[in-house]
Every structure is written in structure tokens, then in C-alpha cells.
Amino acid sequence: MKIDEKTLDRIAELARLDYSDPVARKAMLADMEKVLTFVEKLNEVDTKGVEPLIFMTDEADVLRDDVAETSITKKEALMNAPVKDSDYFKVPRVVDKGATGS
């Protein structure tokens, strides 16, 4: 299948992508054509008698017990911090003191 310029423009618009650079545009067209060629190749596979796959496995959710454990101490966590005090990481202020939530 051949993808034309109009189709690429529409896909770029929907995906909010910019392909104004001619080199990038040409590369994207080539990549999209390769993908479509691969997908078209799948149409050659004989799937008669093959049931659709609904679930990947018959297993139910296998979850581990949630057990709290200490994997790192506070001292170890703060060890490589560039700026810290005795108990906390110090980071730059991200909200002005006068800012409101409205």
C-alpha cells in the first residue's frame, strides 16, 4: 500500500506532529509504508479454523501478598542527595507563597 502526502498530513495533524522538514517527512513516509507492507503480509496467513484469542492464559490474577518491608533506611536514601537536612530532601520551591488554588 502506498501512503500519499495527504494521508501523511492527516496522520500528522491527528497526532499533533510536525513533518515540515522534507528529510523527516520522506523518512516517515518510508517507515509507514514498511509497516503497512508488513501488515499486508499478515493477510497471506491461512487462519481458517483458528479460533480468535480472547485471553492470553487461563490463569486467574496471581498476586503476591502485600507485605511492608524496609528496603532502604532514611540515612541511606539521603546519602546521595545533593541538598538535604537531617531528615528531608531539600528541593527548590515550585509554588509561590502568594499563589492561590483558583
Secondary structure as UniProt FT lines:
FT   HELIX           5..14
FT   TURN            15..16
FT   HELIX           22..42
FT   TURN            43..44
FT   TURN            48..49
FT   HELIX           74..78
FT   TURN            79..80
FT   TURN            97..98
//
